[in-house]
């Protein structure tokens, strides 16, 4: 399985990511191993979704990072 996830960061922004191992990736974020969120801890998992294949997960992650994807995220997911 592949996961797309949303994290709420210390500055109240939302980080969007994808990974094949959600638990391990969250540990990396929490311990500061992820450069993009290192200085924005603590963080909170807001939402995640599982996909059967990597390509679908990457496509949905990419969509959530667009303007219309952010609007969808804000109205439907968080």
C-alpha positions in Angstrom: 0.0 0.0 0.0 1.0 3.6 -0.6 -0.3 6.5 1.5 -1.0 10.1 1.0 -1.1 12.1 4.2 -1.6 15.6 5.6 0.2 17.0 8.6 -0.6 20.1 10.5 2.6 21.9 11.4 3.5 24.2 14.3 2.8 27.3 12.2 -0.7 25.9 11.3 0.3 25.2 7.7 -0.5 21.9 6.1 2.2 19.5 4.7 1.2 17.0 2.0 3.3 13.9 1.5 3.2 10.3 0.3 5.0 7.1 1.4 4.8 3.3 1.3 5.3 3.1 5.1 3.2 5.7 6.9 4.3 4.8 10.5 8.0 5.0 9.7 7.5 8.3 7.8 5.6 9.9 10.7 8.5 8.8 13.0 10.9 10.5 10.7 8.9 13.7 10.7 8.5 13.6 14.5 12.3 13.0 15.1 13.3 15.8 12.8 14.8 13.6 10.0 12.6 15.2 7.4 14.2 18.4 6.3 10.9 20.0 5.1 9.3 19.7 8.5 12.3 19.7 10.9 11.8 23.3 12.1 8.0 23.1 12.2 7.5 20.5 14.9 5.4 19.5 16.8 3.1 18.2 14.1 -0.2 16.4 13.9 -1.5 13.8 11.5 -4.7 15.3 10.1 -5.7 12.8 7.4 -4.4 9.9 5.3 -5.6 7.7 2.5 -4.3 4.3 1.2 -3.7 3.5 -2.4 -3.0 0.1 -4.0 -0.3 1.5 -6.3 2.4 4.1 -6.1 1.4 6.0 -9.2 -2.1 6.7 -8.0 -0.8 7.9 -4.6 1.7 10.2 -6.4 -0.9 11.6 -8.7 -3.3 12.4 -5.8 -0.4 14.0 -3.8 0.4 16.1 -6.8 -3.2 17.1 -7.2 -3.5 18.1 -3.5 -0.6 20.5 -4.0 -2.4 22.4 -6.8 -4.7 25.3 -6.1 -7.9 23.3 -6.8 -6.5 20.4 -4.8 -5.9 22.7 -1.8 -9.5 24.0 -2.1 -10.7 20.4 -2.1 -8.4 19.5 0.9 -9.7 22.5 2.9 -13.4 21.8 2.2 -13.4 18.0 2.3 -10.4 16.6 4.2 -9.5 19.0 7.0 
